Amino acid sequence: MTEAKTDGAIKLAPCPICNKPAQLTTRPFCSKRCADIDLSRWLGGVYAIPAAPPMEGDEDEFMPAPRSEDA
């Protein structure tokens, strides 16, 4: 969770890009610039979830059936 209430004030977690205090209008980032940097990283594939290599014998499970010459 990125926020915690203490004595009526909301304390936000720091910006994940530059570690400056986050702003409510752009949370969890401190600015639109940091939000754009994060978006660029997602779109550029920097944040990628690694996939496990296929196990032996699994190749055929996801391969399309061969096309016949008669079709």
C-alpha positions, 0 to 999 in steps of 0.5 A, spaced: 500 500 500 502 506 498 499 511 503 498 511 511 494 515 515 498 518 521 494 524 525 489 525 519 495 526 514 496 522 508 503 519 508 505 517 501 510 512 499 516 515 495 516 515 487 518 508 485 522 512 479 526 517 483 525 516 490 522 523 491 515 524 495 509 522 491 504 527 490 497 525 490 495 528 483 500 523 480 501 518 485 505 513 486 509 518 482 512 525 484 510 528 477 508 527 470 515 526 468 516 520 472 509 517 470 511 518 463 518 514 464 515 508 467 510 508 462 516 508 457 519 502 460 513 498 460 512 500 453 519 498 451 519 491 454 524 493 460 519 491 465 518 484 463 515 478 466 520 472 465 517 466 462 519 459 463 522 455 457 517 449 455 519 443 458 521 437 453 514 434 449 510 441 450 512 444 444 506 440 440 501 443 445 501 450 443 503 449 435 498 449 430 496 443 426 499 442 420 495 445 414 494 440 408 495 441 401 488 440 399 485 446 403 
